[in-house]
């Protein structure tokens, strides 16, 4: 496990008041660890502070949609097949949980520790290329 992955595990454990031994890289924050939406805000704050990155509000949803309009991404309130495929590309660790019938508001339920590790790595890489 990389140093970043280990530190993200520790920050997830801290944000959720869990022992780090209860948090694996594959732990799904909501279903495995009992996270709620407010816990995500705390975790994002901790990640931003620890790794000197910025994760703006709505950024994860915009990343999920890519260049698709809201109507293309989720016509009738359910994520389209194209939207599901986009999520599978962005979140390969969640592929088994990305199924038809998923609503945009349920995307957070897909997030695992690995999702945040990937996000941190992407943010750090984009920050280093911008510098």
N, C-alpha and C positions, 0 to 999 in steps of 0.2 A: 504494500500500500504506500502510495506517495505521501510525502509530508503534507501536501495540501489536503489530500483525502483524509488523513488522520486528524488534521486540525478541524476540517469541516465536521467530521464525526463528533469531535469534542464540543464544538459550538452547537451542534444539533442537540446533543445530550444536555448541555447547559441551558439552552433555550426551552427545552421541554422538561427540565428538572428530572432528568433520567441519569442513571449511571452510564458511563460510556460503554460499559460491557453489554448494555442492552441495545446499543445502536450499532448496526452493521452497515456496510456500504450499500447493501441491498434493501435496507429498511425503508418502507414506504411511510412517509411522515404521518399521514392521517390514519390509515388503516392499521399499521403496525405499532405506531408510537403514540397515537391519540392526539396528534396535533390539530389545532383549530386555526381558523384563518388569522386570528391575532398573533398566534405563535409564528406564523410566517413573517409578519412584520418585524418581530423581535429578532428572528433569525437573520433576516436580510440586513438589519442594522448591525448585528454582530459580524456578519460576513464583510460588509462594507468597511467597518472599522478595522477588522483584523487584516484584510488583504488590500486595503487602500483602493477600493473599487467603488463604483457607483451603480446601483441597480435602481433605475427609475420606476416609478409607479406605472403599471400598465405595460411595462417593457416586455414581460414574459408573454402576455397575451398578444401583443403586436408581433413578437417573434414567432409565435405559433401561427398567426394568420399570414405572415409574410406579405406578399403583394396581393393577396386575395382581399376582396371587399368583405365586409361583415356578412353580406347576403350570400356571397360565394362560399365563405367559410362555414356558416351555420344557417342555412336556409330553414325557416320554420322552427328555429331554436335548437336544432340538432346539428352537430358537426357533420359536414358533407364527407363523402369518401375522399375527395381531394384534401380536405382539411385533416382527416384522420391520417392520410399518408404523410402529410407535412409534419404532423405530430410524431409519427413513427420515425421520421428522419431526424427530427430535433431531439427526440427522447428515446433512443434505441433501447435503453434500459427498461422502458415502460411498454414496449411493443405488445406484450401479452395482455396488457390491461387496456389497450386502445382499441375499442370495439365500436361498431355501429350503435347508435342510440346515445352516444356521449354528448352531453351538453357543454357549452363553453364554461359555465360555472363549475363544472366538475374537473376541469383540467388540473387544478391544484391537487386534487386527490391522487393524481398520477405521480406526483413528485416524491422521489426517493432521495436518500443522502447522495447517491451517485449523480442525480440531476443537478444538485447544488455544486458538487465537485466539478461537473462539466461546465456549469455556468461560471464558476470562479476562474477555471482555466481559460475559458473564452474571454472573460473580461480582462484578465491579466495579459493575455496575448494581444488583445486589441489596444490595451493601454501602452504596451511596449512598442507596438508598431506606430502608434500615434506620437510617441515621444521622440 
